């Protein structure tokens, strides 16, 4: 029996109202037609280069987009629509964010008091002591200020804060910048542990190589568009569908560090067709039209001429 998804996002689009020349307002699309599903015990990585709009996905789910944003599509959390009001109710409880920057920690307060939110009773102290122990943080960490923590320690403190709430969904937004490979893998291993405990984990990252160390499924993001969804094992098996996904894989050092010419288009640039078309060796005139996101070989792809197919 298939378990009900923890998070189900369908055809999500996010745009922003900005002023153009004079007082004329323009609508700037940043994410369009994004779909993904996360089940219990599953790590789903959203992978894309910087500027592709990945972090806006987290903000849209959490209901913390700025006032000039416009969001359409469907988001369901635990089988029910995730309205703005419901997002506010579950945020920080059933649904938590592990943010990109450790600046979310109060620099003027010791770690222990801010994790406990000022509570000093023995039960609360013991509970947080156990959570910190779980992530390899000694008792002395509670008396430290955030600036006294290493990058890896600070991120483990953030993960401990999230884990203490026993969430159903953990959103990790670029949780490993500035960490060496060993520390980054250790941090990501903690997210896999949360998934093994039954939570769903949404990992947002630009680092495909690290994502593949823990992800069950990978959604590839390019210029605000989901272009492929694949099993983590599909990459090593060479079972990739979209030319950009193949390019990401080939750009890893162990795969030859082979780049593709050109650059990712900015928000609002290009039409409704494939955003990779100007850079793609498999492009055809019809790639400039609307392209469906369709099932293919155990995954999904937004491409008329996917990898492995005939031109």
C-alpha positions in Angstrom: 0.0 0.0 0.0 1.5 3.3 -1.1 1.7 5.9 1.7 0.2 9.3 1.3 2.7 12.0 0.4 3.9 14.4 3.0 4.2 17.1 0.5 2.7 17.3 -3.0 3.5 20.3 -5.2 1.7 20.6 -8.5 2.3 23.2 -11.2 3.6 25.8 -8.8 4.5 29.2 -10.3 5.9 32.3 -8.5 6.3 35.7 -9.9 7.0 39.2 -8.6 5.5 42.6 -9.4 8.2 45.2 -10.1 8.2 48.7 -11.4 9.6 49.2 -14.9 10.0 52.6 -16.5 8.2 55.3 -14.7 5.2 54.0 -12.8 4.5 51.0 -15.1 4.4 47.7 -13.2 5.7 44.5 -14.8 5.3 40.9 -13.7 8.6 39.0 -13.4 8.1 35.2 -13.5 10.8 33.4 -11.5 9.4 29.8 -11.0 6.9 28.3 -13.5 5.1 24.9 -13.5 7.1 23.3 -10.7 6.0 19.9 -9.5 7.4 17.4 -6.9 6.3 14.9 -4.3 7.9 13.9 -1.1 6.8 10.7 0.8 7.4 9.6 4.4 11.1 8.5 4.9 12.1 10.1 1.6 14.9 12.6 0.8 14.1 14.6 -2.3 16.8 16.9 -3.6 16.1 20.0 -5.7 19.3 20.6 -7.6 20.1 23.7 -9.8 22.6 26.4 -10.2 22.6 29.6 -8.3 19.9 32.0 -9.5 17.6 29.3 -10.7 14.9 30.1 -8.0 15.4 27.1 -5.8 15.2 29.0 -2.5 11.9 30.6 -3.5 10.4 27.1 -3.5 11.1 26.8 0.2 9.7 30.3 0.9 6.6 29.5 -1.1 5.9 26.3 0.8 6.6 28.0 4.2 4.3 30.9 3.3 7.1 33.5 3.8 7.2 35.1 0.3 7.4 38.9 0.2 4.3 41.1 -0.3 5.0 41.7 -4.0 4.9 38.0 -4.9 2.2 36.1 -6.7 1.9 32.3 -6.3 -0.3 29.9 -8.2 -0.6 26.2 -8.4 -1.4 23.6 -5.7 0.5 22.6 -2.5 -0.8 19.8 -0.3 0.7 19.0 3.1 -0.3 15.7 4.7 -3.2 15.4 2.2 -4.7 18.8 2.8 -4.3 22.1 1.0 -1.4 24.2 2.4 -3.1 27.6 2.6 -1.3 30.7 4.0 -3.2 30.3 7.3 -2.3 26.6 7.6 1.3 27.2 6.7 1.5 29.7 9.6 0.0 27.1 12.0 2.4 24.2 11.1 5.6 26.3 10.5 8.2 25.6 13.1 6.2 22.5 14.3 5.2 19.9 11.7 7.1 21.7 9.0 10.6 23.2 9.8 13.3 25.1 7.9 17.0 24.5 8.3 18.2 27.8 6.7 21.1 28.5 4.4 22.8 30.9 6.8 23.8 30.4 10.4 22.9 34.1 11.0 19.5 32.7 12.0 21.1 32.1 15.4 20.9 35.1 17.7 24.6 36.3 17.9 24.0 37.9 21.4 22.7 34.8 23.1 24.3 31.6 24.2 23.3 28.5 22.2 21.6 26.7 25.1 19.2 29.4 26.2 18.2 30.3 22.7 17.5 26.6 21.8 15.4 26.3 24.9 13.7 29.6 24.2 14.5 30.7 27.8 13.0 27.7 29.6 15.1 26.5 32.5 13.2 23.6 33.9 15.0 20.2 34.3 12.8 18.4 31.8 13.4 21.0 29.0 17.2 21.0 29.8 17.3 17.2 29.6 15.4 17.0 26.4 17.7 19.5 24.6 20.7 17.8 26.1 19.6 14.6 24.5 19.0 16.3 21.1 22.4 17.9 21.1 24.1 14.6 22.1 22.4 13.0 19.1 24.3 15.4 16.8 27.7 15.0 18.5 27.5 18.3 20.4 28.9 18.3 23.9 27.5 20.0 26.9 29.9 22.8 26.6 28.2 23.9 23.3 25.3 25.3 25.4 27.5 28.0 26.9 29.0 29.1 23.6 27.9 32.0 21.5 27.2 31.4 17.7 30.4 33.2 16.7 32.4 30.6 18.7 31.0 27.7 16.7 32.6 26.2 13.7 30.5 26.1 10.5 29.7 22.5 10.9 28.8 22.8 14.6 26.5 25.8 13.8 24.7 23.8 11.2 24.3 20.8 13.6 22.8 23.2 16.1 20.3 24.3 13.5 19.5 20.7 12.7 19.1 19.9 16.4 16.6 22.7 16.7 14.6 21.3 13.8 14.7 17.7 15.0 13.5 18.7 18.5 10.2 19.7 17.0 9.7 16.1 15.6 8.6 17.6 12.2 6.9 15.7 9.4 8.7 17.8 6.8 12.2 19.2 7.0 13.2 21.8 4.4 17.0 22.2 4.2 18.0 25.3 2.1 21.6 25.0 1.0 22.8 23.6 4.3 26.4 22.9 3.4 28.1 26.1 2.0 31.5 26.8 3.4 32.0 23.3 4.8 34.7 20.9 3.7 33.6 17.6 2.0 33.8 15.6 5.2 31.8 18.0 7.3 29.2 18.5 4.5 28.7 14.7 4.3 28.3 14.5 8.0 25.7 17.3 8.0 23.8 15.6 5.1 23.9 12.3 6.9 21.9 13.8 9.7 19.1 14.7 7.2 19.1 11.1 6.1 18.7 10.1 9.7 15.6 12.4 10.0 14.1 10.7 6.9 14.8 7.2 8.4 12.8 8.3 11.4 9.8 8.9 9.1 10.1 12.6 8.1 10.1 13.8 4.6 13.2 15.9 3.7 13.4 18.5 0.9 17.0 19.3 0.2 17.6 22.4 -1.8 21.2 22.6 -3.1 23.5 23.5 -6.1 25.8 20.6 -5.2 24.7 17.5 -7.2 27.5 15.4 -6.0 26.6 15.9 -2.3 22.9 15.6 -3.0 23.4 12.1 -4.5 25.0 10.9 -1.2 21.6 11.0 0.5 18.8 11.6 -2.0 16.3 9.0 -2.9 14.9 11.2 -5.7 16.4 14.2 -7.5 14.5 17.0 -9.1 16.6 19.1 -11.5 15.8 22.8 -11.7 16.9 25.2 -14.5 15.9 28.8 -14.9 12.9 28.4 -12.7 11.6 25.3 -14.4 11.6 21.6 -13.3 13.2 19.8 -16.2 13.7 16.3 -14.8 12.9 14.0 -11.9 15.0 10.9 -11.4 16.0 8.3 -8.9 19.3 9.0 -7.2 20.6 5.7 -8.6 19.8 6.8 -12.2 22.9 9.1 -12.3 25.6 6.5 -11.7 23.6 4.2 -14.0 23.7 6.7 -16.8 19.9 6.7 -16.9 19.4 10.4 -17.5 16.7 12.0 -19.6 17.3 15.8 -20.1 20.4 17.2 -21.8 20.9 19.6 -18.9 20.9 16.8 -16.3 23.5 15.0 -18.4 25.5 18.2 -18.6 25.4 18.6 -14.8 26.6 15.1 -14.4 29.4 15.5 -16.9 30.5 18.7 -15.3 31.5 16.9 -12.1 35.3 16.6 -11.7 35.2 12.7 -11.7 33.2 12.8 -15.0 35.6 15.0 -16.9 34.5 18.5 -15.8 32.9 19.0 -19.3 31.0 22.4 -19.5 28.4 23.4 -22.0 28.6 26.8 -23.7 26.4 29.7 -22.8 24.8 30.8 -19.6 21.5 30.3 -17.7 18.8 32.9 -18.7 17.7 35.3 -16.0 14.2 35.6 -14.6 11.7 36.6 -17.2 14.0 35.9 -20.1 12.9 33.6 -22.9 9.5 32.3 -23.7 7.4 29.3 -22.7 9.6 26.8 -24.4 12.6 24.9 -23.1 14.9 27.4 -21.3 18.0 25.3 -22.3 17.2 25.6 -26.0 19.8 28.3 -26.8 22.5 26.0 -25.3 21.2 22.6 -26.3 22.8 20.5 -29.1 19.5 18.6 -29.5 17.3 21.6 -30.0 14.8 21.8 -32.8 12.4 24.6 -33.7 9.5 23.0 -31.8 11.6 23.3 -28.6 10.6 27.0 -28.5 6.9 26.0 -27.9 5.2 24.7 -24.7 6.8 21.4 -23.5 4.9 19.1 -21.2 6.4 17.5 -18.1 5.8 13.8 -18.8 6.6 10.4 -17.3 9.5 8.6 -18.9 11.4 5.4 -17.9 10.6 5.6 -14.2 11.1 9.4 -13.9 9.8 12.6 -15.5 11.2 14.9 -18.1 10.4 18.2 -19.8 12.0 17.6 -23.2 10.8 16.7 -26.6 14.1 14.9 -27.5 15.3 13.3 -24.3 18.7 11.6 -23.9 18.7 8.1 -25.3 16.0 9.0 -27.8 16.3 9.4 -31.6 16.6 12.9 -33.0 
